[in-house]
């Protein structure tokens, strides 16, 4: 049976370096498909779709809220041609009721151990409108190695340099942060994969550079340390979201190849300054993630925060405006206060203001968002800072003998398209 | 969890979105002409959907379960003060008005109410 799995395209943020990473959700999902399913994956961000391909069943995998309207358009075209369409993935779960209108079926939850039923129903023409496993999560130990073989690798190179591969070692998050929907999506319980399963999967990834996409590796110190310890012999270099900043954790993380970590920066405290320093002391770079537009943010406070970022020697910074994604406390609060004025999901890209800020106009917050990017990258551009990080990892790889030179055949190609010089 | 008990008599288990097992604090005050319901957010102690996120469905099912005439319902959402530095964890009260259609509530609209108004309303001194 031919199953076409589609990852809809979305509009990238204005003025930012465009790059495409190999998607993670679809390859994890593909590992849960029955053996008789022949899957063809299309990442619409890097290759065009052909609605008339000879396929039996269509799956649309959506990660971002900015993908959903495009996902609905794609489904409509396939359904016009008589194909059945099933939706899954994070933003399907966030926008389930709306998505049902465009779907033959939606799958809610984690797919491991569930796809035999779904595909059997499809083959018997008994596809259900909803497969609701949102509260019935599979045993984390059955999460197998992702099916990265479905990726068309040549699309994930920029001028001969391979992009990082994505990998996950846990699901769920014990935190329930204001702008985040992970508690709704993956549950409040931190569910680490067995260490041996994670290591087994990492060993299958040929790429030396990995992005560990877990929401937080800081769910269990014991597990986190054990994971890092077992990763040391693999000689991978990786970036991730927050890790704990205890010396024993940082020491093991550095040995395991910690390249850079994301760190939320929400104030100008010594706590933040010292935390960044601790990462740097262990040779781990830091990309700050800065959320603008919280209710205690004034123009003065945002400008002061940006000045602070320049003082603390951050390696990279990423600015976003508060975006009230459904099923978050931010959404609850702003909808109650009648402050959300834009429900066009294409604008929910964390770069556009879609709600009325408390202490300034919409235009002022939008202006401060651009001011933040421009000011932080005034003396050294984002590309230059990223190049420095790339150089750092390349040097580490040369030292430990894992460096792979550029793939010369793709020197004149960027994400599948010819580079115009 | 800084839940003031004067607004919570019971912990109420309900099915949230997609049947997610969920919890909130609940206080029901029955008066001659109205039934005041205060649903209190339990933050991290709620494993499922917030009351706000499934407000109309929640109110409909609550009326069925607690034998409340929908016309008599006065529905209050309460988020307690978490005593944190973060402004979004301050205490709030909202009175929620709904439309009624096809035997269920729909189209919730929230109106902020002060603590004093709530206390006066439910006669807490």
Interface residues (C-beta under 8 A of the other chain):
Chain A: X96 X108 X132 X134 X135 X176 X178 X184 X187 X188 X294 X295 X296 X326 X327 X329 X330 X331 X332 X333 X335 X336 X337 X338
Chain B: X17 X18 X19 X20 X21 X43 X44 X47 X48 X49 X50 X52 X53 X77 X86 X87 X88 X92 X94 X110 X112
